């Protein structure tokens, strides 16, 4: 029997374990859906109202995760462990986190590997900030 091409897993060209969690820190807004709030509430054993108040805030009309102080980037997702750089709610993380990156490559991983090689230093950590501007 031949292998089902749809069943093949797409190869990833990044390793989140070796990354300082750029995606958890450089975006100021991590969107959460009602389903994400239900997942957080269940994870922490609280009501959806408490989870919403305790773990999220709003930006304009968007519900987002709260942030906290971070030793590397200044601010990061409140669920990012500051030393291990891992997600402390991995199994309850929001949908947007579950889907990122949605490609076989991660631009942040590529930048990290490029700078380590370019600088000749396996410990170099390029600090990145994402800013958005309106073209109006």
C-alpha positions in Angstrom: 0.0 0.0 0.0 1.2 3.5 -0.8 1.5 6.2 1.7 -1.3 8.7 1.9 0.3 12.1 1.0 -2.4 14.0 3.0 -1.4 12.0 6.1 2.3 13.0 5.8 3.3 15.6 8.3 4.8 18.8 6.8 8.4 19.1 7.9 9.1 22.1 10.2 12.3 24.1 9.8 12.4 25.6 13.3 12.7 24.4 16.9 10.6 26.3 19.4 12.5 24.8 22.3 15.7 26.7 21.2 13.8 30.0 20.7 13.5 32.7 23.3 9.8 32.9 22.6 9.7 35.8 20.2 6.1 35.1 19.3 5.1 35.3 23.0 6.8 38.6 23.5 7.1 40.8 20.4 3.4 40.9 19.7 1.6 43.2 22.0 -1.8 41.6 21.3 -2.5 37.9 21.5 -6.2 37.5 20.5 -8.4 35.2 22.5 -11.8 33.9 21.4 -14.7 32.8 23.6 -13.5 29.2 23.1 -10.0 30.2 24.3 -11.6 31.7 27.4 -13.5 28.5 28.1 -10.3 26.6 27.8 -8.5 28.9 30.2 -11.4 28.7 32.7 -11.3 24.9 32.6 -7.5 24.8 32.9 -7.6 27.1 36.0 -10.8 25.7 37.5 -12.6 29.1 37.4 -15.6 30.5 35.7 -15.4 32.1 32.3 -16.1 35.5 33.9 -13.2 35.1 36.3 -10.9 33.8 33.5 -11.9 36.8 31.3 -11.2 39.3 34.1 -8.0 37.7 35.4 -6.3 36.7 32.2 -7.5 39.0 29.4 -8.0 42.6 28.6 -9.3 44.5 25.6 -7.6 46.6 22.9 -10.1 48.6 21.1 -12.8 45.9 20.4 -10.4 43.0 20.6 -10.2 40.6 23.5 -6.5 39.8 24.2 -4.3 38.1 26.8 -2.8 40.2 29.5 1.0 40.8 29.4 3.6 41.0 32.2 7.1 42.2 32.7 9.7 40.2 30.8 13.5 40.2 31.5 14.4 39.9 27.8 11.8 41.8 25.9 10.4 44.2 28.5 6.9 42.8 28.2 5.5 39.4 27.2 2.5 37.1 27.5 1.6 36.6 31.1 1.9 32.8 30.6 5.5 32.9 29.4 7.9 31.4 31.9 10.7 34.0 32.2 13.5 31.5 32.7 12.5 28.5 30.6 10.9 30.6 27.9 8.1 28.0 27.7 4.4 28.4 27.8 3.0 27.7 31.3 -0.5 26.9 29.9 0.7 25.0 26.8 -2.4 22.6 26.7 -4.8 25.5 27.3 -3.0 28.1 25.1 -5.2 30.2 22.7 -6.0 29.2 19.2 -3.7 31.8 17.6 -0.8 30.3 19.6 -1.7 26.8 18.5 -1.7 27.8 14.9 1.6 29.8 14.9 3.5 29.6 12.7 1.2 28.2 10.1 4.1 27.6 7.7 7.0 25.2 7.6 9.4 28.1 8.4 9.3 30.6 11.2 10.9 34.0 10.4 12.0 34.5 14.0 13.8 31.1 14.0 15.5 32.0 10.7 16.6 35.4 12.2 17.9 33.7 15.3 19.9 31.1 13.4 21.2 33.7 10.9 22.4 36.1 13.6 24.1 33.3 15.6 26.0 32.3 12.4 26.6 35.9 11.3 28.0 36.9 14.7 29.9 33.6 15.2 28.3 33.3 18.6 25.9 30.5 19.5 24.6 32.5 22.4 23.8 35.8 20.6 20.2 36.9 21.0 18.8 39.4 18.6 16.1 41.5 20.2 13.2 42.2 17.9 10.3 44.5 18.2 7.2 44.5 15.9 5.6 47.8 15.3 2.7 48.6 13.1 1.9 51.8 11.4 -1.2 53.2 9.7 -0.7 54.2 6.1 -3.5 56.8 6.3 
